[in-house]
Amino acid sequence: MQALAAGFDLVKFFPAEQAGGIKALRALAGPFPNVRFCPTGGIGEANAASWLAGVQRGGGGRFLAMPNGGDPGRQLGRHNRHVRAGHEIA
């Protein structure tokens, strides 16, 4: 509610899976039809298609982000695979 009062129309929904998943996000989207949600937390290759088929979204979280740890330069290949997988699911 504070984000809406401040004029934001994009709100991060975190942790998405732990906060009730897509069912909870659909429940929130009903009373807030002009708000775009960015679900993140617990979303990966196994369930990304369900999220992408869900309610109006404003983006994705860690599924498309570089994996944690290590040298970012060495992980670029892994990052690119994550991005390609996300595009294929979308």
C-alpha positions in Angstrom: 0.0 0.0 0.0 2.9 2.4 0.7 4.3 1.7 -2.7 1.0 2.6 -4.4 0.7 5.7 -2.2 4.2 6.8 -3.4 3.1 6.4 -7.0 4.7 3.1 -7.8 3.0 0.7 -10.2 5.7 -2.1 -10.1 6.0 -4.0 -6.9 8.5 -6.8 -6.0 6.7 -10.0 -4.7 9.3 -11.7 -2.6 9.7 -14.4 -1.6 7.2 -15.5 -4.2 6.9 -19.2 -3.5 7.2 -19.0 0.3 4.6 -16.2 0.3 1.9 -18.4 -1.2 3.1 -18.8 -4.8 1.1 -17.9 -7.9 -2.2 -18.4 -6.0 -1.3 -15.6 -3.6 -0.1 -13.3 -6.5 -3.4 -13.8 -8.3 -5.3 -12.9 -5.1 -3.2 -9.7 -4.9 -3.7 -8.9 -8.6 -7.4 -8.8 -8.2 -7.8 -5.7 -6.1 -4.7 -4.1 -7.7 -5.4 -4.4 -11.5 -3.0 -1.5 -12.4 -0.1 -2.9 -10.5 2.6 -5.0 -12.1 4.3 -7.5 -9.9 7.9 -8.8 -10.1 7.8 -12.3 -8.5 11.2 -13.5 -7.2 12.2 -16.2 -4.8 11.7 -19.9 -5.4 11.2 -19.5 -9.1 13.4 -21.6 -11.4 13.4 -23.7 -14.5 11.0 -26.3 -13.0 8.2 -23.8 -12.3 9.0 -20.7 -14.4 6.4 -21.6 -17.1 3.6 -21.6 -14.5 4.7 -18.2 -13.3 4.9 -16.8 -16.9 1.4 -18.1 -17.7 0.1 -16.5 -14.5 -1.0 -13.0 -13.8 0.4 -9.7 -15.2 4.1 -9.5 -14.4 6.7 -6.8 -14.4 9.8 -9.0 -14.7 11.5 -11.9 -13.2 14.0 -12.3 -10.4 16.9 -14.6 -9.6 15.9 -17.2 -12.3 17.5 -14.8 -14.8 20.2 -13.5 -12.6 23.8 -14.7 -12.4 24.2 -17.6 -9.8 25.6 -16.7 -6.5 29.3 -17.0 -5.6 32.5 -17.2 -7.5 34.0 -14.9 -10.1 31.3 -13.2 -12.2 33.6 -13.4 -15.3 33.9 -17.2 -15.0 30.1 -17.6 -14.5 29.1 -15.7 -17.6 28.5 -19.0 -19.5 26.1 -20.2 -16.7 24.4 -16.8 -16.7 23.9 -17.0 -20.5 22.4 -20.5 -20.1 20.0 -19.2 -17.5 18.9 -16.3 -19.7 18.4 -18.6 -22.7 16.4 -21.0 -20.6 14.2 -18.1 -19.5 13.6 -17.0 -23.0 12.7 -20.5 -24.2 10.2 -20.8 -21.4 8.7 -17.4 -22.1 
